[in-house]
């Protein structure tokens, strides 16, 4: 790791903590994102496990879940929030940053049109920082009139969306692509609560599926097109998916 500069300014103003800012600017680290409602978060244990597992892999140290819960509780209290979108970032030295923003809507997201790109994230099992490739392809997709990018291999195997997991409906099972990807918390909560299987999904397979949807910490949304392949919105399916997610009890964050 390079030595941080001795002096940093932001828009002409010296940074209050140059060492911290230099750490954040390194782009090396990981995070988790959650929706908090009335001081609770669905899948909190999964979030804490993700943070600890990735901290051990990237930095060789554990990250105590009780400390994370205390930091999130403090940030929510200081922001005067019980409902919020919360992110927990972990940087070199296990410096932990919590951000609090407006909550996402508690309803299914708008239908998504996706375009495929030949790109898989490095170390896809980690929700890591420095996602230039994802941001680049996502912005290019939006400029082309799509809602986001869908990441595939050079041979057309589908992995995940740029910032989502994707699932397909074959009329019997919800099919999650088995290619390397980030196993999102929303995906992890839904998979055992739906008729789910994991198997390879390729671009050539798309016409054989009846519907598709994407998930992340902010949304569950139907997919209406992937490139030239169009899907109907299966309202019955989306109702079951969203109901399964809503049925998950939130865990109290306060330690």
Secondary structure, 3 states (H helix, E strand, C coil): CCCCCCCCEECCEECCCHHHHHHHHCCCEEEEEEEEECCEEECHHHHHHHHHHHHHHHHCCCCCHHHHHHHHHHHHHHHCCCCEEEEEEEEHHHEEEEEEECCCCCCCEEEEEEEEEECCCCCCCCCECCCHHHHHHHHHHHHCCCCEEEEECCCCEEEEECCCEEEEECCCCEEEECCCCCCCHHHHHHHCCCCEEEECCEHHHHHHCCEEEEECCCCEEEEEEECCEECCCCHHHHHHHHHHHHCCCEEECCC
